Amino acid sequence: MIETNYTKLNKEQKMLLDAAEKVMENSYSPYSGFSVGAAVLTESGEIVGATNVENAVYHVVHAEVAAIAKAVSMGHKKFKSMAVIAKGDNHDTKDVCGPCGECRQILFEFAGGGVEVISSNTRKDRVLIATIKDLLPYPFGPKTLEGK
């Protein structure tokens, strides 16, 4: 894992984090007041972003899962990296906001352990770069079901 900041990211990482930040503005989060944006970089080089969506029964579609589902719906099934950023209604996040366990598991399913995850606080002065293998060291995946 590497802790850094936005200015030290490469061009591709900045584009991905910027895309996540842009879609975060479309968040529908009237119950938690916590907006999240996520963007995946597909194996073909396309960036696909999505935000979190809440509803009155407190079911939440996480931004990371929404971005993956959107990309899969577009025909992409392999990903190189993902960026995640978040903010509260009345505050910026000071700590890095990374994907939850369920989102890590779903990203592993489509990208494997080597996919890069760029997690940032709102101001982008704290950015963590890690692989899914770092964030999810003992994943449950398709090979587990096959007994291999």
GROMACS elastic network, one bead per residue, 0.5 to 0.9 nm:
[ bonds ]
;  ai    aj funct       b0    kb
    1   128     6  0.68708   500
    1   129     6  0.56686   500
    1   131     6  0.74301   500
    1   134     6  0.71113   500
    1   135     6  0.89931   500
    2   127     6  0.81554   500
    2   128     6  0.56609   500
    2   129     6  0.51154   500
    2   130     6  0.65341   500
    3   126     6  0.69141   500
    3   127     6  0.56708   500
    3   129     6  0.64089   500
    3   130     6  0.88260   500
    4     7     6  0.84424   500
    4     8     6  0.66632   500
    4     9     6  0.78274   500
    4   125     6  0.75901   500
    4   126     6  0.59782   500
    4   127     6  0.51012   500
    4   128     6  0.62531   500
    4   129     6  0.77952   500
    5     8     6  0.57145   500
    5     9     6  0.69509   500
    5   120     6  0.83009   500
    5   124     6  0.60716   500
    5   128     6  0.79685   500
    6     9     6  0.53934   500
    6    10     6  0.87339   500
    6    13     6  0.86806   500
    6    14     6  0.68886   500
    6    17     6  0.86176   500
    6   120     6  0.85218   500
    6   123     6  0.88493   500
    6   124     6  0.54437   500
    6   125     6  0.61368   500
    6   126     6  0.74983   500
    6   127     6  0.66761   500
    7    10     6  0.82647   500
    7    14     6  0.83341   500
    7   124     6  0.86464   500
    7   125     6  0.82833   500
    9    12     6  0.80093   500
    9    13     6  0.57500   500
    9    14     6  0.59490   500
    9   127     6  0.88998   500
   10    13     6  0.53361   500
   10    14     6  0.62114   500
   10    15     6  0.87190   500
   11    14     6  0.51597   500
   11    15     6  0.61938   500
   11    16     6  0.86988   500
   12    15     6  0.51465   500
   12    16     6  0.62713   500
   12    17     6  0.87111   500
   13    16     6  0.51614   500
   13    17     6  0.61791   500
   13    18     6  0.84889   500
   13    81     6  0.85785   500
   13    82     6  0.88903   500
   13    83     6  0.78976   500
   13   118     6  0.75546   500
   14    17     6  0.51554   500
   14    18     6  0.59168   500
   14    19     6  0.84576   500
   15    18     6  0.50952   500
   15    19     6  0.61111   500
   15    20     6  0.86959   500
   15    47     6  0.85136   500
   16    19     6  0.51239   500
   16    20     6  0.63571   500
   16    21     6  0.87050   500
   16    38     6  0.85823   500
   16    39     6  0.61019   500
   16    40     6  0.71502   500
   16    41     6  0.70239   500
   16    47     6  0.68237   500
   16    48     6  0.88061   500
   16    49     6  0.86152   500
   16    81     6  0.83893   500
   16    82     6  0.71934   500
   16    83     6  0.59364   500
   16    84     6  0.89114   500
   16   118     6  0.85485   500
   17    20     6  0.50629   500
   17    21     6  0.61782   500
   17    22     6  0.86336   500
   17    37     6  0.88962   500
   17    38     6  0.79242   500
   17    39     6  0.71815   500
   17    82     6  0.82350   500
   17    83     6  0.51982   500
   17    84     6  0.68877   500
   17    85     6  0.73852   500
   17   118     6  0.73419   500
   17   119     6  0.82956   500
   17   120     6  0.80443   500
   17   124     6  0.89335   500
   18    22     6  0.61155   500
   18    23     6  0.87839   500
   18    39     6  0.87720   500
   18    83     6  0.86643   500
   19    22     6  0.50971   500
   19    23     6  0.64013   500
   19    24     6  0.85924   500
   19    37     6  0.81487   500
   19    38     6  0.76852   500
   19    39     6  0.61606   500
   19    47     6  0.76189   500
   19    48     6  0.80178   500
   19    49     6  0.63413   500
   19    50     6  0.89523   500
   19    83     6  0.83532   500
   20    23     6  0.54459   500
   20    24     6  0.61523   500
   20    36     6  0.81312   500
   20    40     6  0.84885   500
   20    48     6  0.87661   500
   20    49     6  0.59043   500
   20    50     6  0.72445   500
   20    51     6  0.79508   500
   20    82     6  0.88276   500
   20    83     6  0.62510   500
   20    84     6  0.61358   500
   20    85     6  0.64215   500
   20    86     6  0.89472   500
   21    24     6  0.50805   500
   21    25     6  0.70617   500
   21    36     6  0.81465   500
   21    37     6  0.57032   500
   21    38     6  0.75553   500
   21    39     6  0.86490   500
   21    83     6  0.89495   500
   21    84     6  0.79572   500
   21    85     6  0.61896   500
   21    86     6  0.77786   500
   21   122     6  0.83268   500
   22    25     6  0.58047   500
   22    26     6  0.78782   500
   22    37     6  0.74310   500
   22    49     6  0.85075   500
   23    26     6  0.54582   500
   23    27     6  0.72626   500
   23    36     6  0.83148   500
   23    37     6  0.55329   500
   23    38     6  0.74482   500
   23    39     6  0.83154   500
   23    49     6  0.62867   500
   23    50     6  0.57812   500
   23    51     6  0.58236   500
   24    27     6  0.53946   500
   24    35     6  0.59915   500
   24    36     6  0.52291   500
   24    38     6  0.74280   500
   24    49     6  0.88625   500
   24    50     6  0.74221   500
   24    51     6  0.54088   500
   24    52     6  0.78022   500
   24    63     6  0.84122   500
   24    85     6  0.75587   500
   24    86     6  0.70972   500
   24    87     6  0.83895   500
   25    28     6  0.88831   500
   25    35     6  0.74665   500
   25    36     6  0.83841   500
   25    37     6  0.77514   500
   25    51     6  0.80723   500
   26    35     6  0.83407   500
   26    37     6  0.84854   500
   26    50     6  0.84678   500
   26    51     6  0.65957   500
   26    52     6  0.84952   500
   27    30     6  0.89353   500
   27    34     6  0.83853   500
   27    35     6  0.54125   500
   27    36     6  0.67172   500
   27    37     6  0.75197   500
   27    50     6  0.85269   500
   27    51     6  0.52678   500
   27    52     6  0.55096   500
   27    53     6  0.62589   500
   27    54     6  0.86702   500
   27    63     6  0.86165   500
   28    31     6  0.88588   500
   28    33     6  0.87030   500
   28    34     6  0.89870   500
   28    35     6  0.74383   500
   28    51     6  0.78390   500
   28    52     6  0.64518   500
   28    54     6  0.60387   500
   28    55     6  0.83620   500
   29    32     6  0.58192   500
   29    33     6  0.53085   500
   29    34     6  0.60944   500
   29    35     6  0.61873   500
   29    36     6  0.88932   500
   29    52     6  0.70653   500
   29    53     6  0.60810   500
   29    54     6  0.53631   500
   29    55     6  0.79089   500
   29    60     6  0.87667   500
   30    33     6  0.54971   500
   30    34     6  0.82300   500
   30    54     6  0.72241   500
   30    55     6  0.80456   500
   30    56     6  0.89352   500
   31    34     6  0.82388   500
   31    54     6  0.71539   500
   31    55     6  0.76673   500
   31    56     6  0.76482   500
   31    58     6  0.77126   500
   32    35     6  0.83154   500
   32    54     6  0.82128   500
   32    88     6  0.84534   500
   32    89     6  0.87249   500
   33    87     6  0.85231   500
   33    88     6  0.57058   500
   33    89     6  0.50594   500
   33    90     6  0.82319   500
   34    52     6  0.87735   500
   34    86     6  0.70630   500
   34    87     6  0.58588   500
   34    89     6  0.61947   500
   35    51     6  0.74890   500
   35    52     6  0.66636   500
   35    53     6  0.88318   500
   35    63     6  0.88711   500
   35    85     6  0.84863   500
   35    86     6  0.54638   500
   35    87     6  0.53718   500
   35    88     6  0.61112   500
   35    89     6  0.74649   500
   36    50     6  0.86418   500
   36    51     6  0.56834   500
   36    52     6  0.56839   500
   36    62     6  0.77821   500
   36    63     6  0.59914   500
   36    64     6  0.85406   500
   36    84     6  0.71681   500
   36    85     6  0.58081   500
   36    87     6  0.66901   500
   36    88     6  0.88256   500
   36    97     6  0.86638   500
   37    49     6  0.72552   500
   37    50     6  0.60241   500
   37    52     6  0.68488   500
   37    62     6  0.88579   500
   37    63     6  0.55868   500
   37    64     6  0.75186   500
   37    67     6  0.87967   500
   37    83     6  0.81209   500
   37    84     6  0.57794   500
   37    85     6  0.54361   500
   37    86     6  0.62280   500
   38    48     6  0.84177   500
   38    49     6  0.55580   500
   38    50     6  0.55984   500
   38    51     6  0.62124   500
   38    52     6  0.85411   500
   38    62     6  0.88322   500
   38    63     6  0.53326   500
   38    64     6  0.51856   500
   38    65     6  0.85814   500
   38    66     6  0.82154   500
   38    67     6  0.63161   500
   38    82     6  0.69425   500
   38    83     6  0.55015   500
   38    85     6  0.66279   500
   38    86     6  0.88205   500
   39    47     6  0.64451   500
   39    48     6  0.53567   500
   39    50     6  0.63706   500
   39    51     6  0.86966   500
   39    63     6  0.82683   500
   39    64     6  0.72157   500
   39    67     6  0.59982   500
   39    68     6  0.82963   500
   39    81     6  0.84121   500
   39    82     6  0.55251   500
   39    83     6  0.53367   500
   39    84     6  0.68271   500
   40    46     6  0.81252   500
   40    47     6  0.56385   500
   40    48     6  0.53598   500
   40    49     6  0.63624   500
   40    50     6  0.89595   500
   40    64     6  0.81532   500
   40    67     6  0.65133   500
   40    68     6  0.69703   500
   40    71     6  0.78965   500
   40    79     6  0.66506   500
   40    80     6  0.75422   500
   40    81     6  0.57573   500
   40    83     6  0.65646   500
   41    44     6  0.80302   500
   41    45     6  0.59822   500
   41    46     6  0.57129   500
   41    48     6  0.65923   500
   41    49     6  0.88903   500
   41    78     6  0.88718   500
   41    79     6  0.57349   500
   41    80     6  0.55804   500
   41    81     6  0.52309   500
   41    82     6  0.61505   500
   41    83     6  0.85945   500
   42    45     6  0.51955   500
   42    46     6  0.52675   500
   42    47     6  0.63362   500
   42    48     6  0.76436   500
   42    71     6  0.77930   500
   42    76     6  0.65852   500
   42    77     6  0.77761   500
   42    78     6  0.59805   500
   42    80     6  0.57660   500
   42    81     6  0.74266   500
   42    82     6  0.89849   500
   43    46     6  0.75245   500
   43    76     6  0.78079   500
   43    77     6  0.82398   500
   43    78     6  0.54887   500
   43    79     6  0.50398   500
   43    80     6  0.55628   500
   43    81     6  0.87487   500
   44    76     6  0.82005   500
   44    78     6  0.84478   500
   44    79     6  0.84024   500
   44    80     6  0.89369   500
   45    79     6  0.88596   500
   45    80     6  0.84025   500
   47    71     6  0.86401   500
   48    67     6  0.61546   500
   48    68     6  0.79712   500
   48    70     6  0.72702   500
   48    71     6  0.60367   500
   49    63     6  0.81510   500
   49    64     6  0.84431   500
   49    66     6  0.80709   500
   49    67     6  0.51405   500
   49    68     6  0.84134   500
   49    70     6  0.79789   500
   49    71     6  0.83398   500
   50    62     6  0.88202   500
   50    63     6  0.54264   500
   50    64     6  0.71708   500
   50    65     6  0.84003   500
   50    66     6  0.56136   500
   50    68     6  0.84176   500
   50    70     6  0.76184   500
   51    61     6  0.83335   500
   51    62     6  0.70400   500
   51    64     6  0.74970   500
   51    66     6  0.67327   500
   51    67     6  0.73793   500
   52    60     6  0.69487   500
   52    61     6  0.54961   500
   52    64     6  0.78857   500
   52    65     6  0.86478   500
   52    66     6  0.71877   500
   53    59     6  0.84730   500
   53    60     6  0.57467   500
   53    61     6  0.51355   500
   53    62     6  0.67863   500
   53    63     6  0.74913   500
   53    66     6  0.86594   500
   54    57     6  0.83396   500
   54    58     6  0.63872   500
   54    59     6  0.59704   500
   54    61     6  0.64279   500
   54    62     6  0.85219   500
   55    58     6  0.54670   500
   55    59     6  0.59186   500
   55    60     6  0.67805   500
   56    59     6  0.74579   500
   57    60     6  0.88010   500
   61    64     6  0.85014   500
   61    65     6  0.68827   500
   61    66     6  0.64845   500
   62    65     6  0.53753   500
   62    66     6  0.61061   500
   62    67     6  0.86531   500
   62    99     6  0.88463   500
   62   100     6  0.89371   500
   62   103     6  0.75915   500
   63    67     6  0.60647   500
   63    68     6  0.85931   500
   63    84     6  0.82124   500
   63    99     6  0.89386   500
   63   103     6  0.88397   500
   64    67     6  0.52119   500
   64    68     6  0.63092   500
   64    69     6  0.86100   500
   64    82     6  0.81475   500
   64    83     6  0.85991   500
   64    84     6  0.74101   500
   64    99     6  0.69997   500
   64   103     6  0.61293   500
   64   104     6  0.86271   500
   64   106     6  0.87601   500
   64   107     6  0.80422   500
   65    68     6  0.50859   500
   65    69     6  0.59632   500
   65    70     6  0.83940   500
   65   102     6  0.87976   500
   65   103     6  0.61068   500
   65   106     6  0.71705   500
   65   107     6  0.78963   500
   66    69     6  0.50644   500
   66    70     6  0.59440   500
   66    71     6  0.84894   500
   67    70     6  0.51102   500
   67    71     6  0.61222   500
   67    72     6  0.85422   500
   68    71     6  0.51169   500
   68    72     6  0.60456   500
   68    73     6  0.84664   500
   68    76     6  0.86534   500
   68    77     6  0.84490   500
   68    79     6  0.87640   500
   68   106     6  0.83015   500
   68   107     6  0.74714   500
   68   110     6  0.83558   500
   69    72     6  0.50464   500
   69    73     6  0.60066   500
   69    74     6  0.85937   500
   70    73     6  0.50272   500
   70    74     6  0.63690   500
   70    75     6  0.89118   500
   70    76     6  0.87992   500
   71    74     6  0.50163   500
   71    75     6  0.65244   500
   71    76     6  0.53187   500
   71    77     6  0.73518   500
   72    75     6  0.50228   500
   72    77     6  0.54841   500
   72    78     6  0.86216   500
   73    76     6  0.72286   500
   73    77     6  0.89662   500
   74    77     6  0.89735   500
   76    79     6  0.77718   500
   77   110     6  0.60734   500
   77   111     6  0.80325   500
   78   110     6  0.56199   500
   78   111     6  0.55534   500
   78   112     6  0.88093   500
   79    82     6  0.78368   500
   79   107     6  0.83705   500
   79   110     6  0.66990   500
   79   111     6  0.51291   500
   79   112     6  0.86644   500
   79   115     6  0.70738   500
   80   111     6  0.67770   500
   80   114     6  0.82129   500
   80   115     6  0.53551   500
   80   116     6  0.66127   500
   81   111     6  0.81234   500
   81   114     6  0.88658   500
   81   115     6  0.52266   500
   81   117     6  0.57013   500
   81   118     6  0.76277   500
   81   131     6  0.86903   500
   82   107     6  0.86383   500
   82   115     6  0.77041   500
   82   116     6  0.63803   500
   82   118     6  0.60959   500
   82   119     6  0.83570   500
   83    98     6  0.85825   500
   83   116     6  0.84560   500
   83   117     6  0.58119   500
   83   119     6  0.57416   500
   83   120     6  0.78125   500
   84    96     6  0.89611   500
   84    97     6  0.67614   500
   84    98     6  0.61646   500
   84    99     6  0.70016   500
   84   117     6  0.77606   500
   84   118     6  0.62887   500
   84   120     6  0.62934   500
   84   121     6  0.87306   500
   85    93     6  0.88307   500
   85    96     6  0.77595   500
   85    97     6  0.59433   500
   85    98     6  0.75054   500
   85   118     6  0.86337   500
   85   119     6  0.61655   500
   85   120     6  0.50710   500
   85   121     6  0.59793   500
   85   122     6  0.62618   500
   85   124     6  0.84104   500
   86    92     6  0.78159   500
   86    93     6  0.66458   500
   86    96     6  0.84670   500
   86    97     6  0.62121   500
   86    98     6  0.88329   500
   86   120     6  0.75601   500
   86   121     6  0.64668   500
   86   122     6  0.58138   500
   87    90     6  0.82326   500
   87    91     6  0.64549   500
   87    93     6  0.52866   500
   87    97     6  0.88251   500
   87   121     6  0.76473   500
   87   122     6  0.57085   500
   88    92     6  0.58746   500
   88    93     6  0.67731   500
   89    92     6  0.81309   500
   91    94     6  0.88502   500
   91   122     6  0.89527   500
   92   121     6  0.74752   500
   92   122     6  0.53299   500
   92   123     6  0.70820   500
   93    96     6  0.72367   500
   93    97     6  0.75810   500
   93   120     6  0.87633   500
   93   121     6  0.52392   500
   93   122     6  0.52940   500
   93   123     6  0.76844   500
   94    97     6  0.87966   500
   94   121     6  0.56500   500
   94   122     6  0.70085   500
   94   123     6  0.77414   500
   94   125     6  0.88406   500
   94   126     6  0.79373   500
   95   120     6  0.76823   500
   95   121     6  0.54519   500
   95   122     6  0.84459   500
   95   126     6  0.72230   500
   95   127     6  0.89846   500
   96   119     6  0.59060   500
   96   122     6  0.80949   500
   96   124     6  0.86595   500
   96   126     6  0.63149   500
   96   127     6  0.63874   500
   96   128     6  0.68911   500
   97   100     6  0.89514   500
   97   119     6  0.57041   500
   97   120     6  0.56520   500
   97   121     6  0.58163   500
   97   122     6  0.85287   500
   97   127     6  0.89300   500
   97   128     6  0.89569   500
   98   117     6  0.81641   500
   98   118     6  0.78777   500
   98   120     6  0.72469   500
   98   121     6  0.89440   500
   98   128     6  0.83939   500
   99   102     6  0.79314   500
   99   103     6  0.56119   500
   99   104     6  0.59874   500
   99   117     6  0.86213   500
   99   119     6  0.78044   500
  100   103     6  0.53136   500
  100   104     6  0.61838   500
  100   105     6  0.87108   500
  101   104     6  0.50181   500
  101   105     6  0.61924   500
  101   106     6  0.87142   500
  101   135     6  0.85877   500
  101   136     6  0.77039   500
  102   105     6  0.50850   500
  102   106     6  0.63051   500
  102   107     6  0.86558   500
  103   106     6  0.50993   500
  103   107     6  0.60814   500
  103   108     6  0.84942   500
  104   107     6  0.51326   500
  104   108     6  0.61012   500
  104   109     6  0.86968   500
  104   132     6  0.67078   500
  104   135     6  0.73987   500
  104   136     6  0.67196   500
  104   139     6  0.88896   500
  105   108     6  0.50953   500
  105   109     6  0.63911   500
  105   132     6  0.85309   500
  105   136     6  0.74187   500
  105   139     6  0.67415   500
  105   140     6  0.73529   500
  105   141     6  0.80393   500
  106   109     6  0.50963   500
  106   110     6  0.68233   500
  106   111     6  0.87023   500
  107   110     6  0.54172   500
  107   111     6  0.58247   500
  107   112     6  0.74255   500
  107   113     6  0.88865   500
  107   115     6  0.82818   500
  107   132     6  0.77704   500
  108   111     6  0.50964   500
  108   113     6  0.59567   500
  108   114     6  0.86152   500
  108   115     6  0.77646   500
  108   132     6  0.64862   500
  108   133     6  0.83246   500
  108   136     6  0.83154   500
  108   139     6  0.75158   500
  108   140     6  0.87326   500
  108   141     6  0.76385   500
  109   112     6  0.61005   500
  109   113     6  0.88451   500
  109   140     6  0.85922   500
  109   141     6  0.61987   500
  109   142     6  0.74363   500
  111   114     6  0.72911   500
  111   115     6  0.57280   500
  111   132     6  0.85893   500
  112   115     6  0.62134   500
  112   132     6  0.73666   500
  112   133     6  0.80313   500
  113   116     6  0.86081   500
  113   131     6  0.64859   500
  113   134     6  0.80200   500
  113   136     6  0.80427   500
  113   137     6  0.84134   500
  113   139     6  0.84663   500
  114   130     6  0.89958   500
  114   131     6  0.54584   500
  114   132     6  0.61867   500
  114   133     6  0.63170   500
  114   134     6  0.88242   500
  115   130     6  0.83296   500
  115   131     6  0.53579   500
  115   132     6  0.58606   500
  115   133     6  0.80402   500
  116   129     6  0.67896   500
  116   130     6  0.57440   500
  116   132     6  0.67075   500
  117   128     6  0.79322   500
  117   129     6  0.56968   500
  117   130     6  0.53273   500
  117   131     6  0.56618   500
  117   132     6  0.67645   500
  117   135     6  0.88303   500
  118   127     6  0.67748   500
  118   128     6  0.58065   500
  118   130     6  0.67414   500
  118   131     6  0.86871   500
  119   126     6  0.84678   500
  119   127     6  0.56133   500
  119   128     6  0.51750   500
  119   129     6  0.64798   500
  119   130     6  0.83377   500
  120   123     6  0.79051   500
  120   124     6  0.56011   500
  120   125     6  0.77866   500
  120   126     6  0.58803   500
  120   128     6  0.63894   500
  120   129     6  0.88499   500
  121   124     6  0.53097   500
  121   125     6  0.70237   500
  121   126     6  0.58344   500
  121   127     6  0.67244   500
  122   125     6  0.80173   500
  122   126     6  0.85520   500
  123   126     6  0.75469   500
  124   127     6  0.62030   500
  130   133     6  0.80641   500
  130   134     6  0.60743   500
  130   135     6  0.69780   500
  131   134     6  0.51343   500
  131   135     6  0.64525   500
  131   136     6  0.84750   500
  132   136     6  0.55282   500
  132   137     6  0.75868   500
  133   136     6  0.51379   500
  133   138     6  0.77438   500
  133   139     6  0.80096   500
  134   137     6  0.57136   500
  136   139     6  0.58101   500
  139   144     6  0.88244   500
  140   143     6  0.80407   500
  140   144     6  0.60849   500
  140   145     6  0.82960   500
  141   144     6  0.53228   500
  141   145     6  0.68999   500
  142   145     6  0.52727   500
  142   146     6  0.64890   500
  142   147     6  0.88963   500
  143   147     6  0.62319   500
  143   148     6  0.54629   500
  144   147     6  0.52063   500
  144   148     6  0.62664   500
  145   148     6  0.78228   500
